């Protein structure tokens, strides 16, 4: 299994960067997770729009799904439109982004499936398990398994007992870490710090930890130092172009 980070900025894309976006590949099958702001140009540097086999969206904030619109446009308006793209997201999460165009124009470009908490989805060689995790809007934690390897992804989440199950013995935990050590009180139920992510990875026995969704302007070193207080394994920050095979 291989994951390529398209972007890891939280909230908005900083200069030269993109928001959340991850391409996961196994045995020639490509799953795009969270096509946030500015991720499509990064994606097209390595694969064509029609080569994406499925899309998973953790939640409906635009820094996690806005570039679904240009992705579907690229597929629908190209010279040889491919088959409809399976898109899985929590109920209602994509209403706004899909409303950007006349529904008729994109109607044949995708098939939308609701990602209900606790659902198990089969996407090519991938088994996808889901958890409802606390955020400002409904958010699905995702656990992708293929070929005996596992990627766990939190989306954006506050503290939750379910994180231990989501990340248990994962080969790689991709964890939201908006702040280095302390989440402001008003957001504490809905977001995580790098320190929190390190604690989750340690308790779950995750093989690697990749910190993502850092607030723009956050020094990656600060996030790494915070996570390392709780986690002693392989640790890195999600930045555009980072590729990890496991």
C-alpha positions in Angstrom: 0.0 0.0 0.0 1.2 3.5 -0.8 -0.1 6.9 0.3 0.9 10.2 -1.4 0.1 13.4 0.4 -1.3 16.1 -1.9 -1.6 18.6 1.0 -1.9 18.8 4.7 -2.9 22.4 5.5 -5.9 23.0 7.8 -8.6 25.6 7.1 -7.1 27.2 3.9 -4.1 26.5 1.7 -1.0 28.4 2.7 1.3 29.7 -0.1 2.6 26.9 -2.2 0.6 24.3 -0.3 -2.8 22.5 -0.4 -5.3 21.5 2.1 -6.1 17.9 3.1 -5.8 15.4 0.2 -4.3 11.9 0.0 -4.0 9.4 -2.8 -3.9 5.8 -1.6 -2.9 3.0 -3.9 -2.8 -0.8 -3.8 -2.5 -3.2 -6.7 -3.2 -0.5 -9.3 -6.4 0.7 -7.5 -6.5 4.4 -6.6 -8.6 5.9 -3.8 -8.6 9.7 -3.3 -9.3 10.7 0.3 -10.5 14.3 1.0 -10.0 16.4 -2.1 -9.6 19.7 -0.2 -8.6 23.1 -1.5 -5.8 23.1 -4.2 -5.4 19.3 -4.2 -6.4 18.7 -7.8 -3.4 20.3 -9.4 -1.2 18.2 -7.1 -3.1 15.1 -8.0 -2.8 15.7 -11.7 1.0 15.9 -11.4 1.0 12.1 -10.9 -2.3 10.7 -12.3 -5.0 11.7 -14.7 -8.4 12.6 -13.4 -9.9 9.5 -15.1 -7.4 7.2 -13.3 -9.0 7.8 -9.9 -11.1 4.8 -9.0 -13.0 6.0 -6.0 -13.3 9.0 -3.6 -13.7 9.0 0.2 -14.7 12.2 2.0 -14.4 12.3 5.8 -16.7 15.4 6.2 -18.1 18.3 4.4 -15.8 21.2 5.3 -14.4 22.7 2.1 -10.8 22.2 3.1 -11.6 18.5 2.8 -13.9 18.3 -0.3 -13.9 21.5 -2.4 -11.7 20.1 -5.2 -14.2 17.3 -5.8 -15.9 19.9 -8.1 -12.9 20.4 -10.5 -12.1 16.7 -10.4 -15.6 15.8 -11.6 -15.4 18.6 -14.2 -12.2 17.2 -15.5 -13.8 13.8 -15.9 -17.2 15.0 -17.3 -15.8 17.5 -19.8 -12.7 15.5 -21.1 -12.5 14.1 -24.5 -13.3 10.6 -23.4 -15.4 10.7 -20.1 -14.8 7.7 -18.0 -17.4 5.7 -16.0 -19.1 7.4 -13.1 -16.8 7.8 -10.1 -17.9 6.2 -6.8 -17.9 9.0 -4.2 -18.5 8.0 -0.5 -19.3 10.7 2.1 -21.4 11.3 5.2 -25.0 12.2 4.4 -25.3 15.8 3.1 -21.6 16.4 3.3 -21.3 17.2 -0.4 -24.5 19.1 -1.0 -22.7 22.5 -1.2 -19.8 21.4 -3.4 -22.1 19.5 -5.8 -24.4 22.5 -6.1 -21.6 24.6 -7.6 -22.6 23.3 -11.1 -25.8 22.6 -12.9 -26.6 19.1 -11.7 -27.1 17.9 -15.3 -23.6 18.7 -16.2 -22.0 16.4 -13.6 -24.8 13.9 -13.3 -23.0 11.2 -15.2 -19.6 11.9 -13.7 -20.2 10.3 -10.3 -22.4 8.1 -8.1 -22.8 9.3 -4.6 -23.0 6.9 -1.7 -23.8 7.8 1.9 -21.0 6.8 4.4 -23.0 5.8 7.5 -21.1 5.4 10.8 -20.1 1.8 11.3 -20.5 1.0 7.7 -18.1 -1.3 5.9 -17.4 -0.5 2.3 -15.5 -2.6 -0.3 -13.6 -0.5 -2.8 -11.6 -2.7 -5.2 -9.0 -4.4 -3.0 -9.7 -2.1 0.0 -11.9 -2.8 2.9 -13.0 0.5 4.5 -14.3 0.6 8.1 -15.8 3.7 9.4 -16.4 5.4 12.8 -18.4 8.5 13.7 -15.9 10.9 15.3 -16.7 14.3 17.0 -16.3 17.4 14.9 -18.3 20.6 14.1 -20.0 18.6 11.4 -20.5 14.8 11.0 -17.1 13.3 10.4 -16.1 9.8 9.5 -12.9 8.2 10.7 -11.6 5.8 8.0 -9.6 2.6 8.3 -8.4 1.2 4.9 -7.1 -2.4 4.8 -5.6 -4.2 1.8 -2.9 -6.8 1.3 -2.6 -7.2 5.1 -1.7 -3.5 5.5 -3.8 -0.8 7.3 -4.1 2.9 7.0 -6.1 4.7 9.6 -7.3 8.3 9.1 -9.0 10.5 11.7 -10.5 13.2 9.5 -10.9 16.1 11.9 -11.9 15.0 15.4 -11.9 15.9 19.0 -11.2 13.3 21.8 -13.0 10.0 21.3 -12.7 6.5 22.7 -13.3 5.2 19.2 -9.9 6.5 18.1 -8.2 3.6 19.8 -10.1 1.1 17.8 -9.7 3.1 14.6 -5.9 3.2 15.0 -5.3 -0.2 16.6 -2.1 -1.7 15.2 -2.4 0.3 12.0 0.7 0.4 9.9 0.2 4.1 9.4 -2.0 6.5 11.4 -2.8 9.8 9.5 -4.0 12.0 12.3 -5.4 15.6 12.5 -3.1 17.8 14.5 -4.4 21.3 14.1 -2.4 22.7 17.0 0.9 21.5 18.5 -0.1 21.0 22.1 -3.3 22.7 23.2 -6.6 23.1 21.4 -8.4 26.4 22.3 -11.3 25.7 24.7 -14.0 26.5 22.2 -12.7 23.9 19.8 -11.4 21.3 22.3 -14.4 18.9 21.8 -14.0 19.0 18.0 -10.2 19.2 17.1 -7.0 17.6 18.1 -3.4 18.6 18.8 -0.2 16.9 17.8 0.2 15.9 21.4 -3.2 14.2 21.2 -2.2 12.4 18.0 1.0 11.1 19.6 -0.9 9.8 22.5 -3.4 8.0 20.3 -0.7 6.5 18.1 1.2 5.3 21.2 -1.8 3.7 22.9 -3.0 2.1 19.7 0.4 0.6 18.7 0.5 2.4 15.3 3.6 1.6 13.3 3.9 5.2 11.9 2.3 8.5 12.6 1.8 11.2 10.0 0.5 14.5 11.4 -1.8 16.5 9.2 -4.2 19.5 9.1 -1.7 21.8 10.8 -3.0 25.3 11.1 -1.4 27.6 8.5 1.8 29.1 9.9 2.4 26.3 12.4 6.0 25.2 12.4 6.2 21.5 11.5 9.0 21.2 14.1 6.6 22.3 16.8 4.1 19.7 15.9 6.8 16.9 15.7 8.2 17.9 19.1 4.8 17.8 20.7 3.8 14.4 19.2 7.2 13.0 20.2 6.4 13.6 23.9 3.9 10.7 23.6 5.0 8.7 20.6 8.5 7.2 20.0 7.8 5.6 16.6 8.3 6.8 13.0 6.9 10.3 12.9 6.5 12.9 10.1 4.3 15.8 9.0 2.0 15.6 6.0 3.4 17.9 3.3 2.7 17.9 -0.4 4.7 15.3 -2.3 5.4 13.0 0.7 5.0 9.4 -0.3 5.0 6.5 2.2 4.9 2.8 1.2 4.2 0.1 3.7 
